Amino acid sequence: MKYWISLCLIAVSISARSQLIIGEANPYILVTNVLMGKGIATDSIKYTGYSRSCGFFENGLTSKLKMDAGVILSTGIAVGAKGPNDAGNKSTSELQTAGSALLDKYATSSTYDAATLQFKFTPQTEDIVFNYIFASEEYIEFVDQNVSDIFGFFISGPGIIGEQNVALVPGKTLPVSIDNINHLRNSQYFNINLMGEKTLQADGYTTHLTAQLKLEACSPYTIKLAIADVGDYRLDSYVFIEAGSFQHKTGIGKDTFICKENFDIILDAGNPGRYVEWYKDGVKLADTTQKITVTSFGIYEVKVFTNCGYFIDVKKILPGVADISIGSDTLYCGDSLNRVLKIKNRVFDTYLWSNGSTADTLIAKKTGLYWLEIDRNGCKKRDTINLVLEPLPKINLGNDTTVCGLVQLILRSKEPASAYIWYKDGVATGDTLMNLPINQTGIYSVWSMNKNCSNRDTITINKRKALAIDLGLPLIEICNNDTFYLKTNINDTFNYATLWNTGALSSNILISNSGKYSVMVRDKFCNYSAKDSVEVRVYEGSGNVIVPNAFTPGNDGLNDAFKPISDIESYTYYRFVIFNRWGQKLFETSNPNMAWDGIYDNKLCENGVYIWSLHAKSNCSAGDKNFQKGIVHLIR
């Protein structure tokens, strides 16, 4: 599907035909002339993002992609995907463009450098499929770091709630991402791209994946093909979407190459119940059934008629055997190898492996070169794969540690590696040495990297806090019917030895008697200690208040002042007032410790009878403020 090259914005030299070709084209051409299969109407085509982040690719069969042509979206510039793989951290610094509000919903942090190609289309049947490959410079060192670039294919329309991502791991509901397809998990869909590989820049890429859309026929839908950086503008990622693969699903299958003259092949148009027309090499055949049997080479087309038009699918049946693949050259990180080598979804007459086995599957447990030669009706094909096993760097920071006093430690990576990256609380510290001196608490981790493999270990450093005990106010007054506990607020008496002056060893004690209470707590781990004491007074009833009936003010130091006498230390309310016999107020106080010295207006009052009133209430008093009144004799 290369007729559209003349419409692109850049020219491609003949010498470049031996490698991956990437160019620029406007969004309308990319959707209508490159991506779409025959029979799907599109409109409202729109591209958002940096102009050079979207384009076309071709000649992909000569690269690691094994996908001939299509559309490419990138978090950098699209042409940056072209090899050789000469950097493990390819980044396009010129963009610094905005992210995507759509992808922000699914990313671990803010997105940047977003590229989004969207369009409306109307399917004629319920099933639409298209093929794609995801590749990234973030493989493999940023697997499980929660900062990986994000992409998705988001469909919206009838029968769909919101915008549904259809870029999923085969057979699962997980989105395709660096954390979900890599060398550690779902590795059957992952290929590592070694440094120096000539045709593709990315350090890792997925196998061919298929997005499958379940829709309502003849209804309009919108799809957004989007990709973005996450957390920063660094390290480029790419999505390659196969030309012509955005099409209605049929059963005629992919192109077939046959190595014999006599054959019978059944072509299935799928879509039972719909009228179909078959063509061979552009000439209409008489057969209009869903399935036909073909016995000769050629280019077969099926035209399927629907309620809103028709669409076409094409299959080539040509002499020979199509190229086989037992997988891509792969580097494994670890101590053992257990790779299953086989050709998926194809059956041949004979198999011959490099070790002499004739089974259709070989389990590779050692590194090295493996090849398979197949034969079908006398037509042979061979494919070779190189498997490399590199041990993970050994690293052990030790167990989580709690320190007493100053933090002065050296975290050691144990065994040498080619590079180190240290992190504290998830943020890179900038340190790259084997050992890291620290003087702060936190969660520390280190990535230890050799040429191709990396390993990580994490340790948490805590600091024991100094003890502090607070039993409350120095004097606590309670009523005899109160339930009152003194508490250290340290319930872990196994690690914190607790001893009260009562002999109790618990964190709390029940108080029922007046007295002075003290506690000592010792941290067994750090040998820190703390203590506190408190005086508790327990009152019976509302407390006793006695008011004398006479006093002798003067300077002899005996009975010179007049005030209530009480065993209550604190009041919630207190008001003591003295009047003369004519009702004139001579003295008033709210301080239980203040007494009347018999003086009014700077003069000593005359002998006689004076009236007093007392409003007082303590914590133990019942009802409203207690009230008393009476007389006192002032004797000079």
Order of alpha helices (4+ residues) and beta strands (2+ residues): beta-beta-beta-beta-alpha-beta-beta-beta-beta-beta-beta-beta-beta-beta-beta-beta-beta-beta-beta-beta-beta-beta-beta-beta-beta-beta-beta-beta-beta-beta-beta-beta-beta-beta-beta-beta-beta-beta-beta-beta-beta-beta-beta-beta-beta-beta-beta-beta-beta-beta
